[in-house]
């Protein structure tokens, strides 16, 4: 019965599930570094998920989900939808496991993300993110080939897999400072990473950060009910965080933890990318830099035990050079 519950897609993600995911991921991937950065006399700790093999934390949820597929499901393959980082995470796991992967990606996704997903062996189908539903397209493809749909955040395995980063942060901070984090500032699109990290660190304050105009999780937490992105949202470099509406699964976890939200501007994101490059020597994409942007902008007072996520580093070289050189 316990195993059946563990494999039930309708189940809720748990701390035990996050710990199980962390064990699985530790068996195949080294921990990403936790880098110290001094800001206004205080040291914050930056989890460099941009250094994962696919350049983002999404590899965690992809691996946790696909390794729990049974043999019949593996034969039918998987279908995912993503602007690029989840796409690469699922494609990477699928290649390792010999599973066919079909990925629904927006036509305006960064070229680097599209090409990297194809190089990992996935079949890519593009769509118009403002006119078409990626969920509907994924369901149609899965209906034709019998594949298992792997959502980018609305899934217990994905939340638990992303939460493994929180287990690593906790253990690394204890090893480095003697204490676990008391505040975690997390980049947020659909909330899979933030809710997983919240499960992994039940005593810490959780702050989610989104780009201005795409701050639906922030506004949802403030209103106490899921609130979609408003009509005609602004263009943003943070392609990884363009979620039109969050899911009850992630929202409920963050709401129960009294998480708070912050929105940052494009200029603040670009400044954070430059700081990460100049002081930490890492390449961080816009969506992966929003947590650092919130700290640098002074929106979140930091403590002596604050940790943040640098959640992705997949950006076209030309665009990165334009931002860094601006």
Secondary structure, DSSP 8 states (H G I E B T S, - for coil): -HHHHHT-TTS---HHHHHHHHHHHHTTS----EEEEEETTEEEEEEEGGGSTTSBTHHHHHHHHHTT--HHHHHH-EEEE-SSHHHHHHHHHHHHHT--EEEEEETTS-HHHHHHHHHTT-EEEEE-TTTS-HHHHHHHHHHHH--EEE-SSSSHHHHHHHHHHHHHHHHHHHHHHSS--SEEEEE-SSSHHHHHHHHH-TTSEEEEEEETT--HHHHHHHHTS-----SS----S-GGG--SS--HHHHHHHHHTT-EEEEE-HHHHHHHHHHIIIII-----GGGGHHHHHHHTTSS---TTEEEEE-B----HHHHHHHHH-
